[in-house]
Amino acid sequence: MFIFKRDNLLKTSELRKLLPYIALFVLCFPFMGSAQTFTLPKGQEFEKVRFKLINNLIIIPLEVNGAKLSFILDSGVSKPILFNLSDQDSIQINKVSEITIKGLGDGDPIKALSSKENIFKLGDIRNFDQLLYVVLDKDLNFSPSLGMPIHGIIGYDLFRDFVVDINYNSKVIKFYNPETYSYKKNRRSETFPLTISRNKAYIDGQVLMPDNSDVPVKLLVDTGSSDAIWLFENQEKGLDIPEKNYEDFLGRGLNGDIFGRRTMVNSIKIGTYALRDAKAAFPDMQSFNSIKNLGNRNGSVGGEVLKRFNIIFDYPNGKVTLRKNLNFNEPFHYNLSGIELQHNGVRYISERLSNNNGVSFRREGPSLGNVSILLENRTRLSLVPEIVVSGIRAGSPAALAGLQEGDIILAVNGRRIYHYKLQEIIKMLNDKEGKRIRLLIERYNRDMLFTFVLKKLF
């Protein structure tokens, strides 16, 4: 049995060097052990955890073997997966074997480590023997597109062991002991059956298609998807791709980018709740090649729908309770500009605090590293995030205006973007139909100004 001792901290580079030896020891000495669960301290009925909601995704603070990390709470994943480890990251890894992981996306399977006997902490919640997968591929990195460090995803094991009450408005999750939890009567809530199969949860709903056909659907509940609803094309069932659609980037899975057709349906219905003029997508099914049997699943429901409810997930009893919140009537958000953005390290700005007339000046340039300098009380050098165009949809307003992948965003409608978070910048670029966008960018060390008008897609 190959064991990384508890008092050893192994860097990513060291793990890579050890992989051939790990594989050898695994062949000779198979692992033994029993699965453990997440638990609360004796007598404690629940644990309250604050989360960040970024791009419709729930980001929770999680401690793994003493390292404080940020994980996406993803009900569509069976076991925790750790990724985005740099050569500067040190984290304890226990009882390791080499495996291959195949997830969503049309890329090749990726190599990973399977690790046992890991200690997970979430507030007062503990698990002293958690199975963990570690992906060493640096290309798997959700941090640039979310604008903050993301180290992994976790799902089923937390939902399995608690009644999970998610309040999207207050950005608070309460993990209740299922043995002591009692439901409170609320006329504004509805409770539905939740089917748990192969460590994933499914809910029944209906989709009113543009041709007014009402199609019953079984949907994977996927808090790890920032989208609204994905549907699998099925002509026999009535799930045809509507005439009004366009090809779009839908997201990134473990094994690569996912593309499909973006469209709109008349409504999504769960019980008596109906979300009208709802955003929908039909993903390319080759991205689902890793799933051998989709069964009677017709798609998935993601964060842009789920955030419109405060939700109580009760996996132990197979049910889910929904209650409308303040997000319920928000319009669905489309990428009207056609631009995808992401962080790309940092750059410095040179701010001339004032001239003799008290007028301020700014100049931008490439990154200097960790520098913050005040020169003669008149010029300040500061590091700011660099935001780049990571993708452009063909035929979109931005593409027709001449924007290109790799362009560095400097200002939107006269507002310097380093004052804003990534998601705020994305919102500026997709505000409303008919709005004129003036975009100052840098391309090959040259500043360029582009203008275009946001256009509604449906």
C-alpha positions as CSV (number, residue, x, y, z in Angstrom):
1,M,0.0,0.0,0.0
2,F,1.5,3.3,-1.1
3,I,0.8,6.0,1.5
4,F,1.6,9.7,1.6
5,K,2.1,10.3,5.3
6,R,-0.1,12.8,7.0
7,D,2.8,15.1,7.9
8,N,4.0,15.3,4.3
9,L,3.0,18.1,2.0
10,L,3.5,17.3,-1.7
11,K,3.7,19.9,-4.4
12,T,2.1,19.4,-7.8
13,S,5.5,19.0,-9.5
14,E,6.5,16.3,-7.0
15,L,3.2,14.4,-7.6
16,R,3.9,14.3,-11.3
17,K,7.4,12.8,-10.7
18,L,5.8,10.1,-8.4
19,L,3.1,9.0,-10.8
20,P,5.1,6.1,-12.4
21,Y,5.9,4.8,-8.9
22,I,2.4,5.2,-7.7
23,A,1.1,3.1,-10.5
24,L,3.6,0.4,-9.7
25,F,2.6,0.2,-6.1
26,V,-1.1,0.2,-6.9
27,L,-0.7,-2.9,-9.1
28,C,1.1,-4.8,-6.2
29,F,-0.9,-3.6,-3.3
30,P,-4.7,-2.9,-3.8
31,F,-6.3,-0.4,-1.4
32,M,-8.6,-1.4,1.5
33,G,-10.9,0.8,3.4
34,S,-14.5,1.9,4.1
35,A,-16.4,5.0,3.0
36,Q,-17.1,7.6,5.7
37,T,-19.7,10.4,5.7
38,F,-19.9,14.1,6.5
39,T,-21.2,14.7,10.0
40,L,-22.1,17.5,12.4
41,P,-20.8,17.6,16.0
42,K,-23.0,15.7,18.4
43,G,-26.1,17.7,19.3
44,Q,-25.7,20.3,16.5
45,E,-28.7,20.4,14.3
46,F,-27.3,22.4,11.4
47,E,-24.3,24.3,10.0
48,K,-24.7,27.6,8.3
49,V,-22.3,28.4,5.4
50,R,-22.1,31.6,3.4
51,F,-21.4,31.3,-0.3
52,K,-20.6,33.4,-3.3
53,L,-22.8,33.3,-6.3
54,I,-20.8,33.9,-9.4
55,N,-22.2,33.4,-12.9
56,N,-25.1,31.4,-11.3
57,L,-22.6,29.0,-9.6
58,I,-22.4,28.4,-5.8
59,I,-18.8,28.8,-4.5
60,I,-18.2,27.5,-1.0
61,P,-15.1,27.6,1.3
62,L,-13.8,24.1,1.9
63,E,-10.8,22.9,3.8
64,V,-9.0,19.8,2.4
65,N,-6.3,18.3,4.6
66,G,-5.7,21.7,6.2
67,A,-5.6,23.7,3.0
68,K,-8.3,26.4,2.6
69,L,-9.8,26.2,-0.9
70,S,-12.8,27.3,-2.9
71,F,-15.1,24.6,-4.4
72,I,-18.2,24.8,-6.7
73,L,-21.2,23.1,-5.1
74,D,-22.1,20.8,-8.1
75,S,-25.0,18.4,-7.7
76,G,-24.1,16.9,-11.0
77,V,-20.8,15.4,-9.7
78,S,-20.5,12.2,-7.8
79,K,-17.1,12.6,-6.0
80,P,-15.1,15.7,-5.2
81,I,-12.5,16.6,-7.8
82,L,-9.5,18.8,-7.1
83,F,-7.9,20.8,-9.9
84,N,-6.1,24.0,-10.7
85,L,-3.0,23.2,-8.6
86,S,0.0,25.3,-9.5
87,D,3.6,24.5,-8.7
88,Q,3.3,26.9,-5.7
89,D,0.4,25.0,-4.2
90,S,1.1,22.5,-1.4
91,I,-1.6,20.1,-0.3
92,Q,-1.5,16.8,1.5
93,I,-2.6,13.8,-0.5
94,N,-3.2,10.4,1.0
95,K,-3.3,6.8,-0.4
96,V,-3.0,7.6,-4.1
97,S,-3.6,5.6,-7.2
98,E,-3.7,6.7,-10.8
99,I,-7.0,6.6,-12.7
100,T,-8.5,8.0,-15.9
101,I,-11.5,10.4,-15.8
102,K,-14.0,10.9,-18.6
103,G,-16.5,13.8,-18.2
104,L,-18.5,16.1,-20.4
105,G,-16.8,17.5,-23.5
106,D,-15.5,16.1,-26.7
107,G,-11.8,15.8,-25.6
108,D,-9.8,12.8,-24.6
109,P,-10.0,11.2,-21.1
110,I,-7.7,12.8,-18.6
111,K,-5.3,11.2,-16.1
112,A,-6.0,11.9,-12.5
113,L,-5.1,10.6,-9.0
114,S,-7.6,8.8,-6.7
115,S,-6.9,9.6,-3.1
116,K,-8.4,8.2,0.1
117,E,-8.5,9.1,3.8
118,N,-8.7,12.9,3.2
119,I,-10.0,15.2,5.9
120,F,-12.7,17.6,4.6
121,K,-14.0,20.5,6.8
122,L,-16.9,22.8,6.0
123,G,-17.4,25.0,9.0
124,D,-18.2,22.5,11.8
125,I,-18.9,19.7,9.3
126,R,-16.3,17.0,9.1
127,N,-15.4,14.0,7.0
128,F,-12.3,12.1,8.1
129,D,-12.1,9.6,5.2
130,Q,-13.2,11.3,2.0
131,L,-12.4,9.9,-1.5
132,L,-11.0,12.6,-3.7
133,Y,-9.9,12.8,-7.3
134,V,-7.0,15.1,-8.2
135,V,-6.6,16.3,-11.8
136,L,-3.1,17.6,-12.7
137,D,-4.0,18.9,-16.2
138,K,-3.4,22.7,-16.0
139,D,-5.8,23.2,-18.9
140,L,-8.7,22.4,-16.6
141,N,-9.1,25.7,-14.9
142,F,-12.4,27.5,-14.2
143,S,-10.7,30.4,-12.4
144,P,-10.1,32.8,-15.4
145,S,-13.8,32.7,-16.5
146,L,-15.2,33.2,-13.0
147,G,-12.7,35.8,-11.9
148,M,-11.6,34.1,-8.7
149,P,-9.5,31.0,-7.7
150,I,-11.6,27.8,-8.0
151,H,-9.8,24.7,-6.8
152,G,-12.5,22.0,-7.3
153,I,-16.0,20.7,-7.3
154,I,-18.0,18.8,-4.8
155,G,-21.6,17.5,-4.8
156,Y,-23.3,14.2,-4.1
157,D,-21.5,13.4,-0.8
158,L,-22.7,16.6,0.8
159,F,-26.2,16.3,-0.5
160,R,-26.4,12.6,0.5
161,D,-25.6,13.3,4.2
162,F,-27.7,16.4,4.9
163,V,-30.9,18.2,4.2
164,V,-29.5,21.1,2.2
165,D,-31.3,24.4,2.4
166,I,-30.0,26.9,-0.2
167,N,-31.1,30.5,0.1
168,Y,-30.0,32.2,-3.2
169,N,-31.2,35.6,-2.0
170,S,-29.1,35.8,1.2
171,K,-26.4,33.5,-0.2
172,V,-26.5,31.2,2.7
173,I,-26.7,27.4,2.8
174,K,-27.8,25.4,5.9
175,F,-26.8,21.8,6.2
176,Y,-29.3,20.1,8.5
177,N,-29.0,16.7,10.2
178,P,-31.6,14.7,8.4
179,E,-32.5,12.7,11.5
180,T,-33.6,15.8,13.4
181,Y,-34.8,18.0,10.6
182,S,-38.6,18.9,10.6
183,Y,-40.4,20.6,7.7
184,K,-42.2,23.9,8.3
185,K,-45.5,24.4,6.6
186,N,-45.4,27.2,4.0
187,R,-48.2,27.9,1.6
188,R,-45.8,29.6,-0.8
189,S,-43.6,26.4,-1.2
190,E,-44.1,23.3,-3.3
191,T,-42.5,19.9,-2.7
192,F,-41.8,17.5,-5.5
193,P,-40.3,14.0,-5.8
194,L,-36.6,13.9,-6.4
195,T,-35.3,10.8,-8.1
196,I,-31.8,9.8,-7.0
197,S,-30.0,7.5,-9.4
198,R,-26.3,6.8,-9.7
199,N,-25.5,9.6,-7.2
200,K,-27.4,12.2,-9.2
201,A,-30.8,13.9,-8.7
202,Y,-33.6,14.2,-11.2
203,I,-36.8,16.2,-11.3
204,D,-39.8,16.1,-13.6
205,G,-41.0,19.1,-15.4
206,Q,-42.6,20.3,-18.6
207,V,-41.3,22.4,-21.5
208,L,-43.7,24.4,-23.7
209,M,-42.0,24.5,-27.1
210,P,-42.4,27.4,-29.6
211,D,-44.9,25.3,-31.6
212,N,-47.0,25.2,-28.3
213,S,-46.5,21.5,-27.8
214,D,-46.2,20.7,-24.1
215,V,-43.5,18.1,-23.6
216,P,-42.9,16.3,-20.2
217,V,-39.2,16.1,-19.4
218,K,-37.0,14.4,-16.8
219,L,-34.1,16.8,-15.9
220,L,-30.8,16.4,-14.1
221,V,-30.7,18.9,-11.3
222,D,-27.3,20.5,-11.9
223,T,-26.1,23.3,-9.6
224,G,-22.8,23.1,-11.3
225,S,-24.2,24.4,-14.6
226,S,-24.5,28.2,-15.0
227,D,-27.0,27.8,-17.8
228,A,-30.8,27.7,-17.6
229,I,-31.9,24.5,-19.2
230,W,-30.3,22.0,-21.6
231,L,-32.5,19.7,-23.7
232,F,-31.5,16.6,-25.6
233,E,-32.9,16.6,-29.2
234,N,-35.5,13.9,-29.6
235,Q,-38.0,14.2,-32.4
236,E,-40.1,11.3,-31.3
237,K,-40.7,13.0,-27.9
238,G,-41.3,16.4,-29.5
239,L,-37.9,17.9,-28.5
240,D,-37.0,19.4,-31.9
241,I,-34.5,22.3,-32.1
242,P,-36.7,25.4,-32.7
243,E,-36.2,27.3,-36.0
244,K,-34.9,30.3,-34.2
245,N,-31.5,29.3,-32.8
246,Y,-27.8,29.9,-33.2
247,E,-24.6,28.0,-32.5
248,D,-23.0,29.0,-29.2
249,F,-20.4,28.0,-26.7
250,L,-22.4,26.5,-23.8
251,G,-19.6,25.8,-21.2
252,R,-16.7,23.7,-20.3
253,G,-16.7,20.2,-19.0
254,L,-13.9,18.0,-17.5
255,N,-13.0,16.9,-21.0
256,G,-13.3,20.0,-23.1
257,D,-15.6,22.7,-24.4
258,I,-19.3,22.1,-25.0
259,F,-21.0,23.7,-28.0
260,G,-24.6,23.5,-29.1
261,R,-27.6,25.5,-30.4
262,R,-28.9,28.3,-28.2
263,T,-32.7,29.0,-28.4
264,M,-35.7,30.0,-26.4
265,V,-38.8,28.1,-25.3
266,N,-42.2,29.4,-24.4
267,S,-41.9,28.3,-20.8
268,I,-40.3,25.9,-18.4
269,K,-42.7,24.4,-15.8
270,I,-42.1,22.6,-12.5
271,G,-45.3,22.0,-10.7
272,T,-47.3,25.2,-10.8
273,Y,-44.2,27.3,-11.3
274,A,-43.8,28.6,-14.9
275,L,-40.8,30.6,-16.2
276,R,-41.9,32.2,-19.5
277,D,-39.7,33.0,-22.5
278,A,-37.0,30.8,-21.0
279,K,-33.5,30.5,-22.3
280,A,-32.7,26.9,-23.5
281,A,-29.9,25.1,-25.3
282,F,-29.5,21.8,-27.2
283,P,-25.9,20.6,-26.6
284,D,-24.0,18.6,-29.2
285,M,-24.6,15.1,-28.0
286,Q,-21.0,14.1,-28.8
287,S,-20.1,15.9,-25.6
288,F,-22.0,13.3,-23.7
289,N,-20.1,10.3,-25.1
290,S,-18.8,9.5,-21.6
291,I,-22.3,8.8,-20.4
292,K,-23.1,5.2,-21.5
293,N,-26.8,5.3,-20.7
294,L,-28.8,8.5,-20.5
295,G,-31.9,6.4,-19.7
296,N,-35.1,8.5,-19.9
297,R,-33.3,11.7,-19.0
298,N,-34.2,14.6,-21.4
299,G,-31.7,17.2,-20.3
300,S,-30.7,19.3,-17.2
301,V,-31.8,22.3,-15.3
302,G,-29.0,24.7,-14.1
303,G,-28.2,27.7,-12.0
304,E,-30.0,30.3,-14.1
305,V,-33.3,28.6,-13.3
306,L,-32.4,27.3,-9.8
307,K,-31.3,30.7,-8.5
308,R,-34.9,31.9,-8.9
309,F,-35.9,29.7,-6.0
310,N,-34.9,29.1,-2.4
311,I,-34.5,25.3,-2.4
312,I,-34.5,22.5,0.2
313,F,-32.8,19.4,-1.2
314,D,-33.7,16.2,0.8
315,Y,-31.8,13.4,-0.9
316,P,-32.4,11.0,2.1
317,N,-36.1,11.2,1.6
318,G,-36.1,11.7,-2.1
319,K,-37.8,15.1,-2.4
320,V,-37.1,18.8,-3.1
321,T,-39.0,21.9,-1.9
322,L,-39.1,25.1,-4.0
323,R,-40.1,28.6,-3.1
324,K,-40.0,31.6,-5.4
325,N,-37.5,34.3,-4.4
326,L,-36.8,37.8,-5.6
327,N,-35.0,36.5,-8.7
328,F,-38.0,34.7,-10.1
329,N,-39.2,37.3,-12.5
330,E,-35.8,38.4,-13.7
331,P,-35.4,38.2,-17.5
332,F,-33.1,35.5,-18.8
333,H,-29.6,36.7,-19.7
334,Y,-28.3,36.2,-23.2
335,N,-24.8,37.1,-24.6
336,L,-26.0,40.0,-26.8
337,S,-22.5,41.2,-27.7
338,G,-21.2,37.8,-28.6
339,I,-18.0,38.3,-26.5
340,E,-16.6,35.8,-24.0
341,L,-14.2,37.2,-21.4
342,Q,-11.7,35.8,-18.9
343,H,-8.9,36.9,-16.6
344,N,-5.4,36.7,-18.1
345,G,-3.1,37.5,-15.2
346,V,-2.4,41.1,-14.2
347,R,-1.0,44.3,-15.8
348,Y,0.0,47.6,-14.3
349,I,-1.5,51.0,-14.7
350,S,0.5,54.1,-14.3
351,E,-1.6,56.9,-12.7
352,R,-0.3,60.4,-12.8
353,L,-2.2,61.8,-9.8
354,S,-2.4,65.3,-11.1
355,N,-0.7,68.0,-13.2
356,N,-0.4,71.6,-12.2
357,N,-4.0,72.2,-13.1
358,G,-5.1,69.3,-10.9
359,V,-6.1,67.1,-13.8
360,S,-5.5,63.3,-13.4
361,F,-3.9,61.1,-16.1
362,R,-3.6,57.3,-16.6
363,R,-1.4,55.1,-18.8
364,E,-1.6,51.4,-19.1
365,G,1.2,48.9,-19.9
366,P,2.2,45.2,-19.5
367,S,2.5,43.6,-16.2
368,L,5.4,44.4,-13.9
369,G,4.7,41.6,-11.4
370,N,4.0,42.5,-7.8
371,V,4.6,46.2,-8.0
372,S,2.9,49.1,-6.3
373,I,5.0,52.3,-6.3
374,L,4.3,55.9,-5.6
375,L,6.8,58.2,-7.5
376,E,7.4,61.7,-6.2
377,N,3.8,61.8,-4.8
378,R,2.6,62.3,-8.4
379,T,2.7,58.9,-10.2
380,R,1.3,55.6,-8.8
381,L,2.0,52.2,-10.4
382,S,-0.7,49.6,-9.5
383,L,-1.4,46.0,-10.5
384,V,-4.9,45.3,-11.9
385,P,-6.4,42.2,-13.5
386,E,-6.0,41.9,-17.2
387,I,-9.3,41.0,-19.0
388,V,-9.1,39.5,-22.4
389,V,-11.5,38.3,-25.1
390,S,-11.4,34.5,-24.9
391,G,-14.0,33.9,-27.6
392,I,-16.3,35.6,-30.1
393,R,-19.5,34.2,-31.5
394,A,-19.6,34.2,-35.3
395,G,-22.0,36.8,-36.7
396,S,-22.4,38.6,-33.4
397,P,-22.3,42.4,-33.1
398,A,-18.8,42.2,-31.6
399,A,-17.6,40.0,-34.4
400,L,-19.1,42.2,-37.1
401,A,-17.4,45.3,-35.5
402,G,-14.0,43.6,-35.8
403,L,-13.2,42.5,-32.3
404,Q,-10.8,39.5,-32.1
405,E,-9.9,36.8,-29.7
406,G,-7.0,37.9,-27.5
407,D,-8.0,41.6,-27.5
408,I,-7.3,43.2,-24.1
409,I,-10.3,45.1,-22.7
410,L,-9.4,48.5,-21.3
411,A,-12.7,50.4,-21.0
412,V,-16.4,50.0,-21.7
413,N,-18.4,53.1,-22.5
414,G,-15.6,55.3,-21.0
415,R,-15.4,53.3,-17.8
416,R,-12.0,51.8,-17.0
417,I,-12.7,48.1,-16.4
418,Y,-10.1,47.6,-13.6
419,H,-12.6,49.2,-11.2
420,Y,-15.0,46.3,-11.8
421,K,-15.3,42.6,-11.2
422,L,-15.3,40.3,-14.2
423,Q,-19.1,39.5,-13.9
424,E,-19.8,43.2,-13.7
425,I,-17.9,43.8,-17.0
426,I,-19.8,41.0,-18.7
427,K,-23.1,42.6,-17.6
428,M,-21.9,46.0,-19.1
429,L,-21.4,44.3,-22.4
430,N,-24.9,42.6,-22.4
431,D,-27.0,45.3,-20.8
432,K,-30.0,45.6,-23.1
433,E,-31.1,45.4,-26.7
434,G,-30.3,48.6,-28.7
435,K,-27.6,49.9,-26.3
436,R,-24.5,51.2,-28.1
437,I,-21.3,49.8,-26.7
438,R,-17.9,51.7,-27.1
439,L,-15.1,49.3,-26.4
440,L,-11.5,50.4,-25.9
441,I,-9.1,47.5,-26.4
442,E,-5.4,46.9,-26.7
443,R,-4.2,44.8,-29.7
444,Y,-0.4,44.4,-30.3
445,N,0.4,47.3,-27.9
446,R,-1.9,49.6,-29.8
447,D,-5.1,51.1,-28.4
448,M,-8.2,50.7,-30.6
449,L,-11.8,51.8,-30.2
450,F,-14.8,49.7,-31.5
451,T,-18.5,50.5,-31.4
452,F,-21.5,48.2,-31.9
453,V,-25.1,48.0,-30.9
454,L,-26.5,45.1,-28.8
455,K,-29.0,43.1,-30.7
456,K,-31.7,40.8,-29.4
457,L,-31.4,37.3,-30.7
458,F,-35.0,36.2,-30.5
